Amino acid sequence: MTIRQALQQIEYPINYKKFSKTFKKIKKSERRFFIKLLKVYCTEINTHEKVHYASASKLNLNQHGLIILLDNRLLLIHSKERAKVIHFDQIKFNMINAIDFERADDDEFNNEEYGSLFLKVERKNMGAKNYNIRGILKKDLPELTEFIKMKMSS
């Protein structure tokens, strides 16, 4: 089972403790990579905190990882497969200025099943940062966008 298949089988929202156990179902070659990512953000998440959505994604063309939506923030954890450097971004929903999505994607996900999520995030003492998160299922994009917009306004 791949990481994408394992994450699609989960019924959200789910406790983080149960969510982290889904990685045991994944084939070993992928599991090592995602356990490396899991170790980075496991200290940031309370074991009883709810995960509202998670998906395998690509932050740019050569880094892949996870996008995780929690109660009050969004986590982006990405890395190259064999690299030791892991990019971890924790984005509070109230810091997001703009959000949009695109259902068509021109990179390696050519089977018309995946789309992109665009975020514009304000940073302290800096300008805004733009994120283009690719590889999210098209059918999840409208619901995901509405969830983030709802959290942005509250």
Backbone as CSV, one residue per row, in Angstrom:
resi,resn,N_x,N_y,N_z,CA_x,CA_y,CA_z,C_x,C_y,C_z
1,MET,0.837,-1.178,0.000,0.000,0.000,0.000,0.888,1.249,0.000
2,THR,0.534,2.224,-0.828,1.300,3.468,-0.873,0.772,4.438,0.181
3,ILE,1.525,5.493,0.420,1.116,6.501,1.404,-0.186,7.161,0.983
4,ARG,-0.328,7.437,-0.308,-1.541,8.072,-0.804,-2.764,7.187,-0.559
5,GLN,-2.638,5.895,-0.825,-3.749,4.967,-0.601,-4.098,4.862,0.878
6,ALA,-3.091,4.828,1.727,-3.325,4.730,3.176,-4.055,5.970,3.691
7,LEU,-3.662,7.154,3.226,-4.292,8.387,3.686,-5.716,8.544,3.149
8,GLN,-5.993,7.978,1.965,-7.341,8.066,1.399,-8.323,7.156,2.123
9,GLN,-7.843,6.110,2.756,-8.719,5.170,3.448,-9.133,5.639,4.840
10,ILE,-8.493,6.670,5.353,-8.800,7.177,6.688,-10.082,7.997,6.642
11,GLU,-10.908,7.839,7.683,-12.096,8.678,7.831,-11.745,9.823,8.766
12,TYR,-11.809,11.051,8.241,-11.436,12.243,8.997,-12.663,12.857,9.645
13,PRO,-12.535,13.564,10.773,-11.337,13.794,11.578,-10.944,12.557,12.392
14,ILE,-9.665,12.487,12.705,-9.108,11.352,13.423,-8.091,11.870,14.437
15,ASN,-7.978,11.195,15.562,-6.957,11.573,16.543,-5.581,11.359,15.941
16,TYR,-4.629,12.194,16.332,-3.274,12.065,15.807,-2.656,10.715,16.169
17,LYS,-2.991,10.205,17.349,-2.423,8.928,17.791,-2.807,7.805,16.817
18,LYS,-4.084,7.761,16.423,-4.537,6.754,15.448,-3.959,7.044,14.068
19,PHE,-3.854,8.326,13.728,-3.323,8.729,12.430,-1.885,8.235,12.247
20,SER,-1.057,8.364,13.273,0.347,7.961,13.153,0.498,6.446,12.989
21,LYS,-0.493,5.679,13.429,-0.423,4.224,13.287,-0.720,3.754,11.862
22,THR,-1.297,4.608,11.023,-1.582,4.209,9.647,-0.311,3.990,8.835
23,PHE,0.799,4.541,9.296,2.055,4.395,8.560,2.574,2.963,8.587
24,LYS,2.062,2.141,9.503,2.489,0.741,9.564,1.960,-0.070,8.386
25,LYS,0.899,0.417,7.726,0.308,-0.289,6.593,1.059,-0.054,5.286
26,ILE,1.931,0.927,5.270,2.608,1.341,4.038,3.786,0.428,3.744
27,LYS,4.060,0.215,2.438,5.209,-0.618,2.072,6.499,0.014,2.599
28,LYS,7.477,-0.836,2.924,8.679,-0.394,3.639,9.469,0.686,2.916
29,SER,9.573,0.585,1.601,10.373,1.574,0.869,9.831,2.988,1.068
30,GLU,8.517,3.143,1.084,7.924,4.461,1.323,7.859,4.777,2.804
31,ARG,7.684,3.778,3.633,7.510,3.992,5.068,8.722,4.678,5.688
32,ARG,9.916,4.276,5.290,11.126,4.883,5.859,11.140,6.393,5.642
33,PHE,10.806,6.789,4.428,10.791,8.213,4.092,9.755,8.958,4.926
34,PHE,8.542,8.430,5.028,7.486,9.130,5.739,7.633,9.057,7.253
35,ILE,8.283,8.034,7.769,8.580,8.001,9.204,9.607,9.077,9.533
36,LYS,10.547,9.313,8.608,11.514,10.405,8.783,10.770,11.741,8.872
37,LEU,9.762,11.935,8.030,8.961,13.152,8.080,8.120,13.207,9.349
38,LEU,7.569,12.067,9.737,6.723,11.988,10.924,7.482,12.402,12.182
39,LYS,8.742,12.034,12.271,9.549,12.376,13.444,9.735,13.876,13.585
40,VAL,9.721,14.600,12.473,9.915,16.051,12.509,8.727,16.740,13.162
41,TYR,7.521,16.350,12.794,6.367,17.081,13.307,5.663,16.409,14.475
42,CYS,6.085,15.220,14.886,5.400,14.562,16.005,5.552,15.338,17.301
43,THR,6.612,16.115,17.457,6.770,16.924,18.662,5.854,18.146,18.652
44,GLU,5.371,18.523,17.481,4.519,19.706,17.342,3.037,19.408,17.566
45,ILE,2.657,18.132,17.536,1.246,17.767,17.586,0.937,17.050,18.891
46,ASN,-0.139,17.465,19.532,-0.641,16.798,20.728,-1.276,15.465,20.304
47,THR,-1.102,14.404,21.073,-1.604,13.075,20.669,-3.124,13.031,20.559
48,HIS,-3.830,13.918,21.247,-5.293,13.919,21.176,-5.834,14.967,20.202
49,GLU,-4.950,15.671,19.525,-5.365,16.678,18.556,-5.968,16.001,17.328
50,LYS,-6.968,16.631,16.741,-7.660,16.057,15.580,-6.947,16.419,14.279
51,VAL,-6.782,15.424,13.424,-6.296,15.630,12.060,-7.541,15.660,11.183
52,HIS,-7.781,16.803,10.508,-8.986,16.957,9.698,-8.778,16.520,8.258
53,TYR,-7.537,16.542,7.790,-7.231,16.113,6.430,-5.734,15.896,6.322
54,ALA,-5.351,14.899,5.553,-3.934,14.658,5.261,-3.829,14.100,3.853
55,SER,-2.788,14.493,3.169,-2.586,14.013,1.809,-1.103,14.034,1.464
56,ALA,-0.716,13.108,0.612,0.615,13.165,0.024,0.601,14.324,-0.966
57,SER,1.692,15.058,-1.050,1.719,16.234,-1.919,3.143,16.527,-2.353
58,LYS,3.255,17.494,-3.254,4.561,17.966,-3.721,4.594,19.468,-3.540
59,LEU,5.641,19.944,-2.874,5.780,21.384,-2.677,6.429,22.033,-3.896
60,ASN,7.371,21.354,-4.478,7.911,21.765,-5.769,8.194,20.495,-6.558
61,LEU,8.808,20.592,-7.691,8.898,19.429,-8.573,9.772,18.297,-8.057
62,ASN,10.701,18.569,-7.146,11.573,17.494,-6.691,11.425,17.150,-5.209
63,GLN,10.514,17.787,-4.507,10.303,17.479,-3.088,8.877,16.991,-2.886
64,HIS,8.736,15.867,-2.215,7.394,15.422,-1.895,7.282,15.135,-0.408
65,GLY,6.059,15.103,0.073,5.831,14.926,1.495,4.362,14.906,1.822
66,LEU,3.992,15.618,2.888,2.626,15.595,3.397,2.088,16.994,3.642
67,ILE,0.779,17.129,3.493,0.053,18.298,3.964,-0.942,17.767,4.989
68,ILE,-0.966,18.386,6.168,-1.834,17.941,7.255,-2.592,19.142,7.794
69,LEU,-3.921,19.030,7.888,-4.750,20.092,8.454,-5.168,19.690,9.861
70,LEU,-4.829,20.544,10.822,-5.197,20.326,12.222,-6.272,21.344,12.601
71,ASP,-6.597,21.429,13.879,-7.660,22.327,14.333,-7.385,23.790,14.032
72,ASN,-6.150,24.247,14.283,-5.870,25.677,14.147,-4.689,25.990,13.236
73,ARG,-4.142,24.980,12.571,-2.984,25.220,11.697,-2.868,24.138,10.625
74,LEU,-2.011,24.440,9.684,-1.729,23.550,8.563,-0.238,23.221,8.609
75,LEU,0.122,21.970,8.410,1.522,21.566,8.413,1.928,21.113,7.022
76,LEU,3.080,21.584,6.579,3.682,21.139,5.315,5.042,20.556,5.642
77,ILE,5.246,19.291,5.313,6.510,18.620,5.577,6.960,18.001,4.266
78,HIS,8.072,18.477,3.725,8.539,18.011,2.434,10.043,17.798,2.439
79,SER,10.490,16.871,1.613,11.910,16.584,1.491,12.142,15.822,0.196
80,LYS,13.398,15.774,-0.207,13.788,14.870,-1.285,13.958,13.494,-0.660
81,GLU,13.751,12.441,-1.425,13.795,11.068,-0.896,15.065,10.764,-0.118
82,ARG,16.212,11.032,-0.682,17.474,10.628,-0.070,18.186,11.751,0.693
83,ALA,17.582,12.928,0.707,18.216,14.067,1.377,17.978,14.017,2.881
84,LYS,18.880,14.631,3.614,18.725,14.697,5.063,17.994,15.961,5.489
85,VAL,17.874,16.921,4.590,17.210,18.181,4.891,15.699,18.008,4.726
86,ILE,14.955,18.422,5.757,13.496,18.345,5.715,12.947,19.760,5.872
87,HIS,12.045,20.141,4.975,11.410,21.451,5.028,10.091,21.315,5.781
88,PHE,9.975,22.056,6.883,8.805,21.978,7.746,8.215,23.365,7.892
89,ASP,6.961,23.528,7.492,6.265,24.804,7.644,4.992,24.581,8.431
90,GLN,4.834,25.371,9.475,3.625,25.337,10.286,2.911,26.657,10.041
91,ILE,1.737,26.604,9.430,1.024,27.810,9.029,-0.282,27.906,9.809
92,LYS,-0.417,28.954,10.603,-1.672,29.171,11.325,-2.705,29.698,10.319
93,PHE,-3.940,29.241,10.463,-4.982,29.617,9.510,-5.203,31.126,9.462
94,ASN,-5.039,31.822,10.590,-5.263,33.268,10.588,-4.150,34.037,9.879
95,MET,-3.039,33.384,9.536,-1.946,34.025,8.801,-2.123,33.918,7.283
96,ILE,-3.097,33.132,6.840,-3.328,32.942,5.405,-4.123,34.127,4.870
97,ASN,-3.579,34.794,3.848,-4.253,35.944,3.227,-5.184,35.526,2.102
98,ALA,-4.729,34.590,1.288,-5.510,34.186,0.124,-5.341,32.688,-0.099
99,ILE,-6.401,32.079,-0.625,-6.363,30.653,-0.928,-7.146,30.423,-2.207
100,ASP,-6.635,29.543,-3.028,-7.298,29.191,-4.277,-6.836,27.804,-4.673
101,PHE,-7.502,27.224,-5.647,-7.072,25.924,-6.142,-7.247,25.844,-7.642
102,GLU,-6.516,24.926,-8.237,-6.570,24.690,-9.671,-6.710,23.186,-9.871
103,ARG,-7.681,22.794,-10.646,-7.926,21.366,-10.825,-7.019,20.716,-11.855
104,ALA,-6.460,21.479,-12.751,-5.564,20.911,-13.763,-4.125,21.075,-13.306
105,ASP,-3.317,20.078,-13.554,-1.923,20.111,-13.129,-1.057,19.622,-14.293
106,ASP,0.035,20.315,-14.566,0.838,19.986,-15.738,2.085,19.173,-15.429
107,ASP,2.354,18.871,-14.178,3.572,18.112,-13.888,3.321,16.614,-14.061
108,GLU,4.006,15.775,-13.338,3.937,14.335,-13.574,2.579,13.714,-13.272
109,PHE,1.668,14.452,-12.638,0.335,13.930,-12.361,-0.572,14.213,-13.563
110,ASN,-0.250,13.687,-14.713,-0.973,13.987,-15.941,-2.276,13.218,-16.101
111,ASN,-2.612,12.359,-15.172,-3.808,11.549,-15.347,-5.085,12.295,-14.947
112,GLU,-5.014,13.606,-14.822,-6.172,14.447,-14.554,-6.849,14.138,-13.226
113,GLU,-6.161,13.473,-12.318,-6.739,13.120,-11.032,-6.346,14.109,-9.927
114,TYR,-5.264,14.855,-10.148,-4.714,15.716,-9.105,-4.729,17.172,-9.515
115,GLY,-4.768,18.041,-8.500,-4.744,19.472,-8.726,-3.794,20.151,-7.752
116,SER,-3.847,21.478,-7.724,-2.939,22.266,-6.887,-3.719,23.179,-5.954
117,LEU,-3.131,23.425,-4.802,-3.681,24.353,-3.830,-2.703,25.512,-3.711
118,PHE,-3.205,26.740,-3.808,-2.366,27.929,-3.718,-2.658,28.663,-2.417
119,LEU,-1.615,28.974,-1.670,-1.750,29.716,-0.420,-0.843,30.937,-0.452
120,LYS,-1.342,32.059,0.062,-0.523,33.248,0.257,-0.541,33.520,1.751
121,VAL,0.642,33.461,2.382,0.742,33.515,3.836,1.550,34.733,4.265
122,GLU,0.999,35.501,5.221,1.729,36.622,5.819,2.737,36.085,6.815
123,ARG,3.927,36.660,6.829,4.955,36.263,7.794,5.339,37.469,8.630
124,LYS,5.718,37.222,9.865,6.109,38.317,10.763,7.367,38.995,10.236
125,ASN,7.339,40.319,10.198,8.483,41.151,9.799,9.001,40.844,8.398
126,MET,8.202,40.211,7.577,8.604,39.886,6.199,7.394,40.049,5.296
127,GLY,7.634,39.906,4.022,6.541,39.934,3.070,5.795,38.615,3.061
128,ALA,4.831,38.514,2.198,4.032,37.298,2.089,4.821,36.202,1.371
129,LYS,4.512,34.973,1.687,5.129,33.830,1.018,4.032,33.049,0.309
130,ASN,4.314,32.659,-0.925,3.353,31.896,-1.707,3.720,30.419,-1.702
131,TYR,2.718,29.572,-1.544,2.891,28.123,-1.602,2.035,27.578,-2.726
132,ASN,2.594,26.691,-3.519,1.870,25.976,-4.551,2.000,24.493,-4.211
133,ILE,0.970,23.928,-3.622,1.014,22.549,-3.148,0.343,21.675,-4.193
134,ARG,1.118,20.847,-4.871,0.625,20.008,-5.956,0.315,18.601,-5.453
135,GLY,-0.427,17.868,-6.272,-0.645,16.450,-6.008,-1.768,16.155,-5.045
136,ILE,-2.698,17.071,-4.868,-3.854,16.833,-4.012,-5.009,16.390,-4.912
137,LEU,-5.773,15.424,-4.456,-6.894,14.917,-5.251,-7.857,16.038,-5.621
138,LYS,-8.268,16.078,-6.891,-9.160,17.132,-7.368,-10.474,17.163,-6.600
139,LYS,-10.993,15.981,-6.275,-12.291,15.942,-5.596,-12.210,16.517,-4.182
140,ASP,-11.025,16.551,-3.582,-10.851,17.085,-2.229,-10.591,18.586,-2.210
141,LEU,-10.190,19.171,-3.326,-9.783,20.583,-3.346,-10.879,21.571,-2.929
142,PRO,-12.119,21.477,-3.452,-13.141,22.449,-3.015,-13.454,22.341,-1.518
143,GLU,-13.577,21.130,-1.018,-13.860,20.916,0.398,-12.713,21.407,1.280
144,LEU,-11.496,21.148,0.850,-10.299,21.581,1.562,-10.224,23.108,1.619
145,THR,-10.499,23.755,0.494,-10.481,25.213,0.409,-11.541,25.826,1.326
146,GLU,-12.741,25.255,1.323,-13.802,25.760,2.183,-13.460,25.601,3.661
147,PHE,-12.855,24.479,4.024,-12.441,24.243,5.410,-11.436,25.296,5.856
148,ILE,-10.437,25.568,5.014,-9.415,26.565,5.356,-10.042,27.963,5.435
149,LYS,-10.936,28.300,4.504,-11.593,29.616,4.538,-12.418,29.781,5.809
150,MET,-13.095,28.716,6.221,-13.891,28.755,7.437,-12.975,28.990,8.654
151,LYS,-11.850,28.315,8.683,-10.900,28.463,9.803,-10.214,29.838,9.768
152,MET,-10.016,30.394,8.555,-9.401,31.714,8.429,-10.291,32.792,9.048
153,SER,-11.612,32.660,8.873,-12.538,33.678,9.343,-12.838,33.577,10.836
154,SER,-12.593,32.419,11.441,-12.912,32.279,12.874,-11.747,32.645,13.753
